[in-house]
Amino acid sequence: MTDAAPTPTGPITRASVTRVGTATVLSALCGYAVLYLAARDLEPAGFSVFGVFWGAFGLLNGAAFGLLQEATREGPLDAPHRGR
């Protein structure tokens, strides 16, 4: 059986930082657009319910992404050979 491809260990490039930064800014702008549209189109009582939903949605996504990152970090480096 062949060895797995080596994992890249080089420095973080400016292009990769730019891509991640651009994606982060775009995601934030989309979130603000949702809040703006909800505030514009909903009554105050409806917006308060939406605000609770939006906060809970952010809380659950933040927790899920944190768990995903930690699970990825703790995963085996050579998963196909697990159990040997």
N, C-alpha and C positions, 0 to 999 in steps of 0.2 A: 504494500500500500504506500502511496506517495505521501510525503509530508504536506501539511496545509501550507498555503501561501503565507509568507511572513507578513505580519501586520506592519503598516507604515509607522515609522517612528520619527519622521522628519519634522521640521518646524511648521507651525501653523502659518499658512500663507496669507497674504493680504487679501487675495481674491476670496478665500473661504470666509474670512472675517466679514468682508463686504457682503457676501451672499447671506450670511446669517443675520447680519445687521439689517439688511434690506427686508428680509422676511419678517423680522421682529417689528420693524416700523410699519410694514404693510398690515400685519396682524393687529397691531394696536390701532391703526386707523380704521380698520374694519370694525373693531369693537366699539370705538367712539361713534362710528356711523350708525351702528345698531342702537346705541343709547340715544343718539340725537333723533333718529327716526321714531323711536318709541316715545320719547318725550314730546315730540311734535304731534304725534297722532293719537296718543292715549289721553284720557281724562286723568286728573291727578290721582284718583283712587286706583285706576287701572295701572298707572305708571308705578305706584307704590308696590303693587303686586308683582309687576314685571321686575322692579328693582330687587325684590327678594329672590325671585327666580334667577336673575342675572348674577347676583352675588353667590347663590348656592351653586350655580353652574360653574362659576369661576373657582370656587372652593374645591369642588369635585375634580375639575380638570387639573388644577394645580396639584392636588394630592395624587391623582393618577399619573401625571407626568413625572412627579417626584419619585413615585414607586417604580415607574418604568425606567428611569435613569439609574436608580440604585440596583434594580434587578439586572439591568444590562451590565453594570459595572461589576457585579458579583458573579455573573455567569461564567461558566467554564471557558477557557480559551480554546479548547479543542473538543467541542461538543460531539463531533461524530465518533470520537473514541471513548465516550463516557462508558464507564462500567468495566473497563479493562483492568 
